[in-house]
C-alpha cells in the first residue's frame, strides 16, 4: 500500500478557514464547528484518495466540492504532499 501524502495548509487556506469561522460562529457556534470539521475531514480524506477532486480551473490544481456544505477545497498534488491552496465558498467567483 502506498504511503499517505503529507497534508499542508497554505496561509491563504488558513485565512479562508478563519474567515468562515468568523462569519458563522457569532450566530451559530455549533454550525461553525460542524462546517470546519467537515472541511478538515474532507482534507484528511484526500490523503487516502488524492485524485477524488476534479481538475481545477487553474493549471496544476484540483478541486474537491464538499457535499454537505457550499465550500470547495482547492489543492495541488506533488509526489510527497497535498497542498491545500484555498477553501472557497461556492458562490465566490475565482479564476
Order of alpha helices (4+ residues) and beta strands (2+ residues): beta-alpha-alpha-beta-beta-beta-beta
